[in-house]
Amino acid sequence: MSEEHLPYQPAPTAPPDPAFHTAVPLTELQLAVVRMRAEVGKVIVGQEHLVDLLLIALLSDGHVLIEGAPGLAKTLMAKLLARCVHTGFSRVQFTPDLMPSDLIGTSVFDPRTTAFEFRPGPIFSNIVLVDEINRAPAKTQSALFEAMEERQVTVDGRTYPLAPPFMIVATQNPIEQEGTYRLPEAQLDRFFFKLNVDYPKLEEEVAILQRASGGMAQLSATAITPVLTVEELMRTRELVRQVRCENKLMHYIASIVGRTRHDGSLMLGASPRASLAILIGARAQAAILGRDFVTPEDVQTIAPHVLRHRVQLTPEREMEGLNPDQVIQLLVKQIEVPR
């Protein structure tokens, strides 16, 4: 199932109607989303659904893996997301010779104090861009585990907390296989979303060329003005957690994830972490649309992005040319939609 076939519901492009009232005050959240979309739209042409999904992940406090061919602005999208928030940003280019200490930091001997002093690495930031994550070996990949799951880093027996908000945005190129390392399933499971970036449409590529003719600065992250403080981001996240999800919809989510563990086309199903991700993602989706309650459509929109990297096809299905999105689409259709 390609991205355009998902039941995508766009975020509002205009300020919310003040006459529409909800039990959860969502006006601040919706205005923040409108402003962030406008800022990102100064640089990125099209890709509205990817921008919205990145914002949903940001509001859901989840990490994102972005996959696509070179030149599709994967890195730029992560930079723009970070620029929209008044917060720290760091970028790490993963390479085969990158060591864990290059990421998390190391203890350095200080001759003045005759003691070891910890020098934090680039992981000690708020939004961390990990470029080409599949180019680093397993030893370096493992350095991300504790940071992604527990928001802390342990070095030489001491634990150092990572200041909130903390979000990993990783990119990878699915085309090149030489010099890459497949991400372990345990690490993939810690990514909230996996987003696939496709080539732009003809009219979108023409618009990119027209912007570039006015100077490449118009296609740079420097064109973005921060619109959200850390305090505002934390408040909007709290609003997302207040969005209601009825028990029958929680059963719907659990049924979808549970079916992945028993489907004949899959040799590996999704974990309960996937159920939790669908729940919080559906709440964020509802919130940016101005609703204080989750609908089945919210669940259906979020589920493919949560599940596609958490399931594995059987060799027979792979030989038939199926991909995880197609299997997930068929699987979701088999689950009765609550009314």
Buried (B, 14 or more C-beta within 10 A) or exposed (E): BEBEEBBBBEBBEEEBEEEEEBEBEBBEBBBBBBBBBEBBBBBBBBBBBBBBBBBBBBBBBBBBBBBBEEEBBBBBBBBBBBBBBBBBBBBBEBBEEBBBBBBBBBBEEEEEEEEEEBEBBBBBBBBBBBBBBBBBBEEBBBBBEBBBBEBEBEBEEEEBEBEBBBBBBBBBBEEEEEEBBEBEEEBBBBBBBBBBBBEBEEEEEEBBEEBEEEEEEBBBBEBBEBBBEBEBBEBBBEBBBBBBBEEEBBEBBBBBBBBBEEBEBBBEBBBEBBBBBBBBBBBBBBBBBBBBBBBBBBBBBBBBBBBBBBBBBBEEBBEEEBBBBBBBBEBBEEBEBBE
